[in-house]
Amino acid sequence: MLCSRCNHRESEHNKDVCSVCSISLVGQKIESFGFGETSEDMSDFEIVRHHTVRMLMDGCRECGNKDFGFEVGVKEESELKWYVAHIHCGNCHTQYKEIMEVRINESDKDSK
């Protein structure tokens, strides 16, 4: 089923809007209510979504263009969790990595 907002992409699992419009709507809510920081009880998915929306609102760090490609992920390394984005801007042809957040890996801490 096509997205009810943009009518271009397939909507996500039992939702009316596609993933792009979903992120856009979250960004609009954040702009209208203010943008807080992440909290300790947020899941990895929520942390990544939080920083992705912020990244989309800010645009490319080089040219400010808001139409860029990216991959985000979480890397667990001993006692740390790194939330990282790889960005490629087609407008200014810049590629860069951005560390969105670093946290103590609680699951690693519990196993010791």
C-alpha positions as protocol buffer text, in pm:
chain_id: "A"
residue {
  index: 1
  type: MET
  ca { x: 0 y: 0 z: 0 }
}
residue {
  index: 2
  type: LEU
  ca { x: 136 y: 345 z: -90 }
}
residue {
  index: 3
  type: CYS
  ca { x: 212 y: 602 z: 177 }
}
residue {
  index: 4
  type: SER
  ca { x: -89 y: 819 z: 259 }
}
residue {
  index: 5
  type: ARG
  ca { x: 133 y: 1126 z: 303 }
}
residue {
  index: 6
  type: CYS
  ca { x: 363 y: 1127 z: -3 }
}
residue {
  index: 7
  type: ASN
  ca { x: 192 y: 866 z: -224 }
}
residue {
  index: 8
  type: HIS
  ca { x: 535 y: 758 z: -359 }
}
residue {
  index: 9
  type: ARG
  ca { x: 675 y: 480 z: -137 }
}
residue {
  index: 10
  type: GLU
  ca { x: 530 y: 170 z: 20 }
}
residue {
  index: 11
  type: SER
  ca { x: 405 y: 219 z: 375 }
}
residue {
  index: 12
  type: GLU
  ca { x: 571 y: 28 z: 656 }
}
residue {
  index: 13
  type: HIS
  ca { x: 432 y: -268 z: 850 }
}
residue {
  index: 14
  type: ASN
  ca { x: 66 y: -189 z: 922 }
}
residue {
  index: 15
  type: LYS
  ca { x: 129 y: 187 z: 912 }
}
residue {
  index: 16
  type: ASP
  ca { x: -22 y: 453 z: 689 }
}
residue {
  index: 17
  type: VAL
  ca { x: 309 y: 628 z: 614 }
}
residue {
  index: 18
  type: CYS
  ca { x: 645 y: 521 z: 469 }
}
residue {
  index: 19
  type: SER
  ca { x: 970 y: 531 z: 667 }
}
residue {
  index: 20
  type: VAL
  ca { x: 1082 y: 862 z: 511 }
}
residue {
  index: 21
  type: CYS
  ca { x: 755 y: 1039 z: 599 }
}
residue {
  index: 22
  type: SER
  ca { x: 763 y: 879 z: 944 }
}
residue {
  index: 23
  type: ILE
  ca { x: 1105 y: 1036 z: 1013 }
}
residue {
  index: 24
  type: SER
  ca { x: 982 y: 1365 z: 871 }
}
residue {
  index: 25
  type: LEU
  ca { x: 679 y: 1364 z: 1101 }
}
residue {
  index: 26
  type: VAL
  ca { x: 897 y: 1288 z: 1404 }
}
residue {
  index: 27
  type: GLY
  ca { x: 1120 y: 1581 z: 1304 }
}
residue {
  index: 28
  type: GLN
  ca { x: 819 y: 1813 z: 1287 }
}
residue {
  index: 29
  type: LYS
  ca { x: 707 y: 1705 z: 1636 }
}
residue {
  index: 30
  type: ILE
  ca { x: 1057 y: 1759 z: 1771 }
}
residue {
  index: 31
  type: GLU
  ca { x: 1078 y: 2109 z: 1620 }
}
residue {
  index: 32
  type: SER
  ca { x: 743 y: 2206 z: 1769 }
}
residue {
  index: 33
  type: PHE
  ca { x: 807 y: 2066 z: 2118 }
}
residue {
  index: 34
  type: GLY
  ca { x: 1182 y: 2130 z: 2148 }
}
residue {
  index: 35
  type: PHE
  ca { x: 1463 y: 1881 z: 2109 }
}
residue {
  index: 36
  type: GLY
  ca { x: 1577 y: 1713 z: 2428 }
}
residue {
  index: 37
  type: GLU
  ca { x: 1873 y: 1490 z: 2492 }
}
residue {
  index: 38
  type: THR
  ca { x: 1875 y: 1113 z: 2508 }
}
residue {
  index: 39
  type: SER
  ca { x: 1804 y: 945 z: 2840 }
}
residue {
  index: 40
  type: GLU
  ca { x: 1959 y: 642 z: 3005 }
}
residue {
  index: 41
  type: ASP
  ca { x: 1648 y: 425 z: 2960 }
}
residue {
  index: 42
  type: MET
  ca { x: 1629 y: 461 z: 2579 }
}
residue {
  index: 43
  type: SER
  ca { x: 1679 y: 153 z: 2361 }
}
residue {
  index: 44
  type: ASP
  ca { x: 1945 y: 139 z: 2090 }
}
residue {
  index: 45
  type: PHE
  ca { x: 1674 y: 190 z: 1827 }
}
residue {
  index: 46
  type: GLU
  ca { x: 1540 y: 502 z: 2005 }
}
residue {
  index: 47
  type: ILE
  ca { x: 1890 y: 649 z: 2040 }
}
residue {
  index: 48
  type: VAL
  ca { x: 1966 y: 593 z: 1671 }
}
residue {
  index: 49
  type: ARG
  ca { x: 1627 y: 738 z: 1569 }
}
residue {
  index: 50
  type: HIS
  ca { x: 1684 y: 1043 z: 1792 }
}
residue {
  index: 51
  type: HIS
  ca { x: 2021 y: 1120 z: 1636 }
}
residue {
  index: 52
  type: THR
  ca { x: 1901 y: 1041 z: 1283 }
}
residue {
  index: 53
  type: VAL
  ca { x: 1623 y: 1296 z: 1313 }
}
residue {
  index: 54
  type: ARG
  ca { x: 1869 y: 1553 z: 1448 }
}
residue {
  index: 55
  type: MET
  ca { x: 2107 y: 1477 z: 1161 }
}
residue {
  index: 56
  type: LEU
  ca { x: 1827 y: 1518 z: 904 }
}
residue {
  index: 57
  type: MET
  ca { x: 1719 y: 1848 z: 1058 }
}
residue {
  index: 58
  type: ASP
  ca { x: 2076 y: 1985 z: 1059 }
}
residue {
  index: 59
  type: GLY
  ca { x: 2167 y: 1870 z: 708 }
}
residue {
  index: 60
  type: CYS
  ca { x: 2514 y: 1800 z: 568 }
}
residue {
  index: 61
  type: ARG
  ca { x: 2790 y: 1940 z: 788 }
}
residue {
  index: 62
  type: GLU
  ca { x: 2973 y: 2073 z: 482 }
}
residue {
  index: 63
  type: CYS
  ca { x: 2699 y: 2235 z: 272 }
}
residue {
  index: 64
  type: GLY
  ca { x: 2382 y: 2217 z: 484 }
}
residue {
  index: 65
  type: ASN
  ca { x: 2189 y: 2021 z: 219 }
}
residue {
  index: 66
  type: LYS
  ca { x: 1917 y: 1808 z: 378 }
}
residue {
  index: 67
  type: ASP
  ca { x: 1902 y: 1557 z: 92 }
}
residue {
  index: 68
  type: PHE
  ca { x: 2187 y: 1315 z: 165 }
}
residue {
  index: 69
  type: GLY
  ca { x: 2244 y: 943 z: 206 }
}
residue {
  index: 70
  type: PHE
  ca { x: 2346 y: 780 z: 532 }
}
residue {
  index: 71
  type: GLU
  ca { x: 2388 y: 453 z: 717 }
}
residue {
  index: 72
  type: VAL
  ca { x: 2368 y: 434 z: 1094 }
}
residue {
  index: 73
  type: GLY
  ca { x: 2462 y: 159 z: 1332 }
}
residue {
  index: 74
  type: VAL
  ca { x: 2574 y: 54 z: 1676 }
}
residue {
  index: 75
  type: LYS
  ca { x: 2918 y: -94 z: 1735 }
}
residue {
  index: 76
  type: GLU
  ca { x: 2986 y: -275 z: 2061 }
}
residue {
  index: 77
  type: GLU
  ca { x: 3349 y: -265 z: 2163 }
}
residue {
  index: 78
  type: SER
  ca { x: 3448 y: -410 z: 2501 }
}
residue {
  index: 79
  type: GLU
  ca { x: 3289 y: -174 z: 2755 }
}
residue {
  index: 80
  type: LEU
  ca { x: 3155 y: 83 z: 2506 }
}
residue {
  index: 81
  type: LYS
  ca { x: 2871 y: 119 z: 2257 }
}
residue {
  index: 82
  type: TRP
  ca { x: 2939 y: 354 z: 1966 }
}
residue {
  index: 83
  type: TYR
  ca { x: 2643 y: 502 z: 1775 }
}
residue {
  index: 84
  type: VAL
  ca { x: 2790 y: 596 z: 1437 }
}
residue {
  index: 85
  type: ALA
  ca { x: 2661 y: 743 z: 1109 }
}
residue {
  index: 86
  type: HIS
  ca { x: 2829 y: 723 z: 768 }
}
residue {
  index: 87
  type: ILE
  ca { x: 2712 y: 1017 z: 556 }
}
residue {
  index: 88
  type: HIS
  ca { x: 2742 y: 1076 z: 182 }
}
residue {
  index: 89
  type: CYS
  ca { x: 2619 y: 1407 z: 42 }
}
residue {
  index: 90
  type: GLY
  ca { x: 2552 y: 1401 z: -332 }
}
residue {
  index: 91
  type: ASN
  ca { x: 2526 y: 1780 z: -340 }
}
residue {
  index: 92
  type: CYS
  ca { x: 2886 y: 1856 z: -231 }
}
residue {
  index: 93
  type: HIS
  ca { x: 3023 y: 1499 z: -285 }
}
residue {
  index: 94
  type: THR
  ca { x: 3142 y: 1480 z: 76 }
}
residue {
  index: 95
  type: GLN
  ca { x: 3168 y: 1157 z: 272 }
}
residue {
  index: 96
  type: TYR
  ca { x: 3226 y: 1150 z: 646 }
}
residue {
  index: 97
  type: LYS
  ca { x: 3164 y: 951 z: 961 }
}
residue {
  index: 98
  type: GLU
  ca { x: 2994 y: 1102 z: 1260 }
}
residue {
  index: 99
  type: ILE
  ca { x: 2996 y: 962 z: 1613 }
}
residue {
  index: 100
  type: MET
  ca { x: 2645 y: 1034 z: 1735 }
}
residue {
  index: 101
  type: GLU
  ca { x: 2687 y: 906 z: 2091 }
}
residue {
  index: 102
  type: VAL
  ca { x: 2906 y: 679 z: 2304 }
}
residue {
  index: 103
  type: ARG
  ca { x: 2770 y: 487 z: 2602 }
}
residue {
  index: 104
  type: ILE
  ca { x: 2892 y: 231 z: 2851 }
}
residue {
  index: 105
  type: ASN
  ca { x: 2783 y: -112 z: 2733 }
}
residue {
  index: 106
  type: GLU
  ca { x: 2548 y: -220 z: 3011 }
}
residue {
  index: 107
  type: SER
  ca { x: 2512 y: -576 z: 2876 }
}
residue {
  index: 108
  type: ASP
  ca { x: 2892 y: -620 z: 2890 }
}
residue {
  index: 109
  type: LYS
  ca { x: 2897 y: -475 z: 3240 }
}
residue {
  index: 110
  type: ASP
  ca { x: 2633 y: -723 z: 3365 }
}
residue {
  index: 111
  type: SER
  ca { x: 2822 y: -1027 z: 3235 }
}
residue {
  index: 112
  type: LYS
  ca { x: 3131 y: -957 z: 3449 }
}
